Amino acid sequence: MFWFQSQNIDNFTRSFFVTIPLWTVVEIVMLWVYANSWAVWLPWTTNWLYLSFLVLIAPAVHEVYFFFLHRAIHWPPLYKWVHSVHHNSINPSPWSSLSMHPVEGFLYHAEAWLHLLIPSNPVCAYFTLHGAGFGAVNGHLGFEIFEITDKANLDTHSYLHYLHHKYFEVNYGGDGLVPLDKLFGTWHDGSKEADEIMKARFRKKKEKVHSRQEGRSDPPSGMPAE
């Protein structure tokens, strides 16, 4: 399952020698396109309000992009050959955050290229790129709350993604800026109520599979059953 029979070594190796180089490829292409005027590069001096808006909505755009990309790579063929690499880490650590198949690692960081499709600025594109790359670590920390002082805490939201690694078919999105999981019925907050909803959904899915299998095994019309 893991390279070198170790989750940490596997995750570290895949991150630094597979995904981070692909992150760099996305960055190089992005800068080359801007440098050759293939994308509209707006200056901050005259477009600061619009560009600030792009930065402010970037986390929400990331959640939408990540949700639909994540759902796509959970399609059984893509899951088997691509996303299962990341899900090998059922109990993830920060090293697991960028431990991905090359296809997933590339598509994940290619979100930054959305800025090449609209009038934008390299700073905004960098914000999206680094938000995706470094933000992935935050979702795999393993600790929901960091105590900064006796009275100040930092909520990491990593528990929601931990539940995704545990149950596989919940919490495809981020931390809830855009509640797509709630909209599509895949939300799980760790409560007993959410657990029952998830189990009911799994039972319904299993019943559909069984009914299809039984339908295929039915004898043709007019033929006696064995």
C-alpha positions, 0 to 999 in steps of 0.5 A, spaced: 500 500 500 505 504 501 512 506 498 517 503 503 512 500 507 511 506 511 505 511 511 510 517 513 515 516 508 510 514 502 507 521 503 513 525 504 516 522 498 509 523 493 509 530 496 516 532 494 517 528 488 511 528 485 505 533 487 510 539 489 514 539 482 507 539 479 505 545 483 511 548 480 509 546 473 503 549 474 506 556 476 511 556 471 506 555 465 502 561 469 507 566 469 509 564 462 502 566 459 502 572 463 509 574 461 507 573 454 501 577 454 496 571 453 492 573 459 489 579 461 494 582 466 490 588 470 495 593 474 493 594 482 494 601 481 487 602 477 484 595 478 485 595 486 477 594 487 476 588 482 482 585 484 481 585 491 474 582 490 478 576 486 482 575 492 476 575 497 472 570 493 478 566 492 476 561 498 469 560 496 471 559 488 476 554 491 471 550 495 466 549 489 472 547 484 475 542 489 468 539 491 466 538 483 474 535 482 473 531 488 466 528 486 469 526 479 475 523 482 471 519 486 467 516 480 469 508 481 474 508 475 478 514 477 478 512 484 481 506 483 487 509 478 487 516 481 484 518 488 485 511 491 493 513 492 491 519 497 485 515 500 491 510 502 492 514 508 485 512 512 488 516 518 492 522 515 497 526 517 500 533 514 504 529 510 498 526 507 495 533 504 499 533 498 500 525 497 497 524 491 497 521 484 500 525 479 493 526 475 490 529 482 496 533 484 496 536 477 488 538 477 488 540 484 493 546 483 491 547 476 485 551 479 490 557 479 489 557 471 482 560 472 485 566 473 488 566 466 481 565 463 479 572 466 482 579 467 486 578 473 493 579 476 499 574 478 498 576 485 491 573 485 493 567 481 498 566 486 493 567 492 489 561 489 495 557 487 498 557 494 491 557 498 490 550 494 497 548 496 498 550 503 491 550 505 491 542 503 496 541 509 490 545 514 485 539 512 490 534 514 493 536 521 489 531 525 487 536 530 481 540 530 483 546 535 489 549 536 490 553 543 494 559 542 493 562 549 488 560 554 482 564 551 484 564 544 483 558 539 484 556 532 479 552 529 483 548 523 476 545 520 481 538 519 476 534 523 471 534 517 476 532 512 478 527 517 471 524 517 472 524 509 478 519 510 474 515 515 468 514 511 470 516 504 463 518 501 462 524 506 465 532 506 467 532 499 468 540 500 472 544 504 470 548 511 463 550 509 463 557 506 459 554 500 455 548 503 455 544 497 455 537 501 449 540 505 446 541 498 448 534 495 446 530 502 454 528 503 455 533 509 457 529 516 459 533 522 461 528 526 454 528 530 450 521 531 444 525 527 449 525 521 451 518 522 444 516 521 443 520 515 450 517 512 448 510 514 441 510 511 444 513 504 449 507 504 443 502 505 439 505 500 445 505 495 447 498 497 439 496 496 440 499 489 446 495 487 442 489 489 436 490 485 440 491 479 444 485 480 437 481 481 435 484 475 440 481 471 439 475 474 432 474 472 430 469 467 428 471 460 420 472 459 417 466 458 423 462 461 422 458 468 427 460 473 432 455 476 
